[in-house]
Amino acid sequence: MASKTTHTLLSNIERVRHDLNVMALSLDLSSPDMIHRSQELDELLNEYKYHTN
């Protein structure tokens, strides 16, 4: 069974992923905002991997 931390991480991952998709409609993929949000997603995915291994 997934922990509360895992559920929270998954929720945050989906939120940031959604934000990136919306941002990609109006921003260049190499814009600082896109890069920052993408790095945030990377960090969340790494944290998720850490908690599920």
Sequence and secondary structure as in RCSB ss.txt:
>XXXX:A:sequence
MASKTTHTLLSNIERVRHDLNVMALSLDLSSPDMIHRSQELDELLNEYKYHTN
>XXXX:A:secstr
   HHHHHHHHHHHHHHHHHHHHHTTS TTSHHHHHHHHHHHHHHHHHHHHH 
